[in-house]
Amino acid sequence: MSSVVAIYRDERFSPNSVKNDRSILDAVLRKLHRHDVVAISEQQLNEQHRAALYLSMGRLPRTINLLKQFEHQNQAIVLNNAKALESFSRSHIHCVMQENGIAMPPKRVQEAIG
């Protein structure tokens, strides 16, 4: 078991910021050099990755589901945990904005920009 599993965000979620996203997690990992760290992509993450701490930049639904499992079954610490990641989804943000009467651009505009 690794003491830390770091999960890089899938590139489709950072079309203009792939290098920046990677640099952020890499900078954190340099500070953890004394720990047993495994850094993987979201596609590589599976049930076999066991750790005391997960550092996740992931957004894929599969990643979020696995993080939920790790939190509950392994009682692991997950930074950017599943609940937080779900809260960042565009659909969730859109619902919260609507519930609070905050105007949103038309869906076609949102899809075009991002």
C-alpha distance (Angstrom), angle and dihedral (degrees) to the residues before:
residue distance angle dihedral
M1 . . .
S2 3.79 . .
S3 3.75 118.2 .
V4 3.84 89.9 -138.0
V5 3.80 133.0 26.3
A6 3.81 113.5 -168.8
I7 3.80 117.4 -162.9
Y8 3.79 121.3 -157.1
R9 3.82 117.8 -145.7
D10 3.79 116.2 -107.2
E11 3.80 109.2 -102.5
R12 3.81 93.3 -122.0
F13 3.82 88.6 71.1
S14 3.82 92.8 53.6
P15 3.80 105.5 39.3
N16 3.80 93.7 159.8
S17 3.79 98.9 26.2
V18 3.80 107.6 47.6
K19 3.80 93.8 123.8
N20 3.80 92.9 43.7
D21 3.80 93.1 50.1
R22 3.79 91.3 48.1
S23 3.82 91.4 47.4
I24 3.80 91.8 53.3
L25 3.79 93.8 55.1
D26 3.81 92.2 40.1
A27 3.83 90.0 54.9
V28 3.80 90.5 52.7
L29 3.80 91.2 47.6
R30 3.81 92.0 52.9
K31 3.81 87.6 60.4
L32 3.82 89.4 53.7
H33 3.81 95.7 53.4
R34 3.83 92.3 126.6
H35 3.79 92.3 59.4
D36 3.78 130.2 77.4
V37 3.81 99.0 -101.7
V38 3.79 129.2 -179.2
A39 3.82 115.5 -169.2
I40 3.80 115.8 -162.7
S41 3.78 142.5 162.4
E42 3.78 120.9 -107.6
Q43 3.81 89.6 -106.5
Q44 3.80 90.8 58.2
L45 3.81 95.1 51.4
N46 3.79 113.3 107.9
E47 3.80 141.9 152.6
Q48 3.80 90.9 -83.9
H49 3.81 93.3 67.2
R50 3.80 103.1 97.7
A51 3.80 122.9 177.9
A52 3.76 143.8 147.9
L53 3.82 89.7 -126.7
Y54 3.80 131.9 31.0
L55 3.81 120.2 -166.2
S56 3.78 106.5 -163.9
M57 3.75 133.7 -172.0
G58 3.81 88.7 164.1
R59 3.77 125.4 130.9
L60 3.79 105.3 173.2
P61 3.82 113.9 115.8
R62 3.81 89.0 -125.4
T63 3.81 90.4 54.8
I64 3.79 91.5 49.1
N65 3.81 91.3 50.2
L66 3.79 92.2 49.7
L67 3.81 91.2 48.9
K68 3.82 89.1 52.8
Q69 3.81 88.8 53.5
F70 3.79 92.5 48.3
E71 3.80 91.5 49.5
H72 3.79 94.6 49.7
Q73 3.80 104.3 32.7
N74 3.78 100.3 35.5
Q75 3.78 97.6 29.2
A76 3.80 86.4 -132.7
I77 3.77 125.7 162.8
V78 3.80 111.5 -111.4
L79 3.78 118.6 -167.9
N80 3.77 108.9 -154.1
N81 3.77 85.8 22.0
A82 3.78 125.0 -158.5
K83 3.79 94.9 -94.2
A84 3.81 91.6 52.1
L85 3.80 92.2 46.8
E86 3.80 91.2 50.9
S87 3.80 89.2 50.5
F88 3.81 90.2 56.9
S89 3.80 94.0 57.0
R90 3.78 115.9 115.6
S91 3.79 91.7 -125.4
H92 3.80 92.4 54.1
I93 3.80 92.7 46.5
H94 3.80 89.8 48.4
C95 3.83 91.2 52.9
V96 3.80 92.7 48.1
M97 3.79 90.9 49.2
Q98 3.82 91.8 49.5
E99 3.82 92.5 46.8
N100 3.80 89.1 54.6
G101 3.80 95.9 45.2
I102 3.79 94.7 -112.0
A103 3.80 114.3 149.8
M104 3.78 118.5 -117.8
P105 3.82 128.1 -165.5
P106 3.80 115.6 -104.9
K107 3.78 113.5 -79.3
R108 3.81 93.0 -112.6
V109 3.81 90.3 58.4
Q110 3.83 91.2 48.7
E111 3.80 91.4 51.4
A112 3.81 92.0 48.1
I113 3.79 93.7 53.4
G114 3.61 100.1 38.1
